[in-house]
Amino acid sequence: MTPDTPAETVPPASELITRVRRRRLDLPGAVACQVGGRTPRAVSYEEMALAVQRTTAALALAGVGHGMRTVLLVYPGVELGVLALSLLRLGAVPVMVDPGLPYADIRRCLERAAPEAFIGVPLAHAARLALGWARRSSRIAITVGPRRLWPGPTIAGLRAAAQGRCFSGHPPTGSAGGSAADLANHRANDLVDHPAPDPAALLVDGPAVDLANDPTHDMVAGLASAPAAGLVDDSVTELVNDPPTSSATDLVTGLAAGSLKDLTAGSAGTPVAREPGPDDVALIAYTSGSTGPPKGVPLRHRHLTAQLDLLDELGIIRPGTAMLSTFIPFALGAAALGATAVIPDMDPRHPMRADPAVLVSGIRRYGVATVFAAPALLDRLARHCAARGVVLDTLECVAVAGAPLPLPTLERVRACLPAAARVVSVYGATECLPVAAIEGRELAAARTAHPGAGTCLGRPLAGAEVRVIGVTDDPVGVWSDDLRVPTGTVGEIVVASPAVSDPYLDDPRATAMARIADGDRVWHRMGDLGHLDDQGRLWFAGRRSERVRTRGGDLCTDHVETLLAGVPGVRRTALVGVGPAGEQRPVLVVEREPGARRARVRAAVLEEAARHPRTAALREVLFHPGFPVDARHNSKIRRNVLATWAARRLRGGHG
Ligand SMILES: Nc1ncnc2c1ncn2[C@@H]1O[C@H](COP(=O)(O)OP(=O)(O)OP(=O)(O)O)[C@@H](O)[C@H]1O
């Protein structure tokens, strides 16, 4: 700011960054992040801030800058948090694609986002080369961990270079020592003499070949030589200990990216040209892809601020307490709200494979007060605790989101918590989070009092306005009051809030289906059916695209499934429609509890169904060994996939 710039014209900084910074100033020694796993360690706000400072400089050195879309594929841990915060600080835009998605979906997401920079662990880079992820758009490739067959800098090398250490203390092997320019020339010559091989030629041996030949091959198996935890731990150590010397090739890429001046000055400062303001795009998230391909969701810094404010209102994250989230991006939110983010030792590609014993020991060891997880994983955790008589006595709150919370899961979770602990079901979507919330006791009471009405989501949070409109599968361009349906009538849920994101990335059709213009605000169509009750509470009835369209009218999945969830021997149910819209036959697909006999479960399900008007017409029950679910939460049942499966089964006479 120049002396004569009026204060009001200074753009306010991103609130997320400001909050983390404030926390650091207030309590520098407080633990920002606690990593479990083989080598547990605690990282204070002060250490985190230093790491962010150094990493910001390192990324700038590589040419990452304001507005640059940057893929970030790094295992959960301090390194991921530091990189994400550093990118935000630079005003670069992290592209947060779910690593558990099918490879073709990841490729599609990245093609649409067209990121210029790609930061990833070796496994991610191998996939970049073998599967063409962001191949056309990315021109800066930074490896987190040891670089293997591809060119480009490592983050450790860039950090060292940004500190200027490699020139003063540790000249890279084979270099002439000397100035940065000498070094750059030397290595540049080296590169010209030995140009980077063609990506295809890089796939000469080892796991990368597996990936190239068999794109469906599981990444863990494919590149077993890059053990996840090891990479994370190495990186964490690098962050806090002195950085290792940079390889000269690393530097060349940095230099080529145009930061020669910074480097030759040996500057360890943080070259942030302009910190992002509220209106700058902060990141690109993706919907979970449970009803179709994932859609890119650009979120500005003001959207993140609104999310934080809404989350704050829920009171599920208290400053000074520890929070474990199995959905990793939430850990950033925890740090911004002054809590310690406990990073679970789990593979984010397969949340359901998380070992409940490891989660329990993390919760106990770090005195975790809040757990954030999706219903399926919570169910697994609660079953583990019930079988061993474990009570998670440090927990004050369990927050659950991503899919409706089934009553049997809620009861199981309650049984392993102290009596005073709260279970809070939070409703929202990638495009607007959070929208409403309800405590488990009220949820259970509402469901018992209104069987077949679906799942009560609670009252909208202050700042989020919710309405229900008539059901249509067409776009609704402009708001008019006659779109609304009366209280108690099921329709599509629409939301207006300061957290509602920008339109979808490069997807005008999906945007037209999801948005309703209303003067200076916009309504987001959730794609969910439900109703508002006379107490102002919102209810969930199912996804609009998954409703079953019979001759006698539409059936909502959650109306039916909640009625049958408690039948003995039933683990989960999914209602699907078979046949053309308007003439569909409702089919109930059932996942059984282990040991439950088919004939008995079928009889019990049909008997229960006959007792309720909503389900009385149900005749067909199929058994499925394990429902297809979304990659992020492993909790959203992919009913469109199940419907195709059911149609095939019925055609084959396997009813
Ligand atoms: N507490 C909850 N209870 C019931 N459903 C929930 C809850 N929280 C989230 N959901 C469901 O998750 C949806 C939002 O999920 P998300 O943003 O991850 O992607 P998605 O809409 O499932 O993805 P896609 O649009 O790609 O199919 C909501 O619209 C709702 O269906």
The ligand as an SDF file (V2000), in Angstrom:
LIG
                    3D

 31 33  0  0  0  0  0  0  0  0999 V2000
  -26.6590  -35.3880    5.7800 N   0  0  0  0  0  0  0  0  0  0  0  0
  -27.0500  -35.8320    4.6020 C   0  0  0  0  0  0  0  0  0  0  0  0
  -28.1690  -36.5550    4.4940 N   0  0  0  0  0  0  0  0  0  0  0  0
  -28.5980  -36.9990    3.2900 C   0  0  0  0  0  0  0  0  0  0  0  0
  -27.9360  -36.8090    2.1400 N   0  0  0  0  0  0  0  0  0  0  0  0
  -26.8060  -36.1020    2.1860 C   0  0  0  0  0  0  0  0  0  0  0  0
  -26.3050  -35.5820    3.3980 C   0  0  0  0  0  0  0  0  0  0  0  0
  -25.1780  -34.9230    3.1070 N   0  0  0  0  0  0  0  0  0  0  0  0
  -24.9880  -35.0180    1.7780 C   0  0  0  0  0  0  0  0  0  0  0  0
  -25.9570  -35.7330    1.2120 N   0  0  0  0  0  0  0  0  0  0  0  0
  -26.0910  -36.1040   -0.2100 C   0  0  0  0  0  0  0  0  0  0  0  0
  -24.8860  -35.7840   -0.8760 O   0  0  0  0  0  0  0  0  0  0  0  0
  -25.1380  -34.8800   -1.9760 C   0  0  0  0  0  0  0  0  0  0  0  0
  -23.9760  -34.0010   -2.2310 C   0  0  0  0  0  0  0  0  0  0  0  0
  -22.8780  -34.8030   -2.5410 O   0  0  0  0  0  0  0  0  0  0  0  0
  -21.6390  -34.3140   -3.3660 P   0  0  0  0  0  0  0  0  0  0  0  0
  -21.5690  -32.8550   -3.4470 O   0  0  0  0  0  0  0  0  0  0  0  0
  -20.4720  -35.0230   -2.7590 O   0  0  0  0  0  0  0  0  0  0  0  0
  -21.7910  -34.9040   -4.7980 O   0  0  0  0  0  0  0  0  0  0  0  0
  -22.9920  -35.5890   -5.5340 P   0  0  0  0  0  0  0  0  0  0  0  0
  -24.1200  -34.6080   -5.6750 O   0  0  0  0  0  0  0  0  0  0  0  0
  -23.3050  -36.8880   -4.8550 O   0  0  0  0  0  0  0  0  0  0  0  0
  -22.2590  -35.8750   -6.9060 O   0  0  0  0  0  0  0  0  0  0  0  0
  -22.8450  -35.9300   -8.3760 P   0  0  0  0  0  0  0  0  0  0  0  0
  -23.6510  -34.6700   -8.5900 O   0  0  0  0  0  0  0  0  0  0  0  0
  -21.5760  -35.9510   -9.1740 O   0  0  0  0  0  0  0  0  0  0  0  0
  -23.6370  -37.1690   -8.4630 O   0  0  0  0  0  0  0  0  0  0  0  0
  -26.3950  -34.1740   -1.5540 C   0  0  0  0  0  0  0  0  0  0  0  0
  -27.0500  -33.5940   -2.6440 O   0  0  0  0  0  0  0  0  0  0  0  0
  -27.1780  -35.3050   -0.8970 C   0  0  0  0  0  0  0  0  0  0  0  0
  -27.7910  -36.1240   -1.8540 O   0  0  0  0  0  0  0  0  0  0  0  0
  1  2  1  0
  2  3  1  0
  2  7  2  0
  3  4  2  0
  4  5  1  0
  5  6  2  0
  6  7  1  0
  6 10  1  0
  7  8  1  0
  8  9  2  0
  9 10  1  0
 10 11  1  0
 11 12  1  0
 11 30  1  0
 12 13  1  0
 13 14  1  0
 13 28  1  0
 14 15  1  0
 15 16  1  0
 16 17  2  0
 16 18  1  0
 16 19  1  0
 19 20  1  0
 20 21  2  0
 20 22  1  0
 20 23  1  0
 23 24  1  0
 24 25  2  0
 24 26  1  0
 24 27  1  0
 28 29  1  0
 28 30  1  0
 30 31  1  0
M  END
$$$$
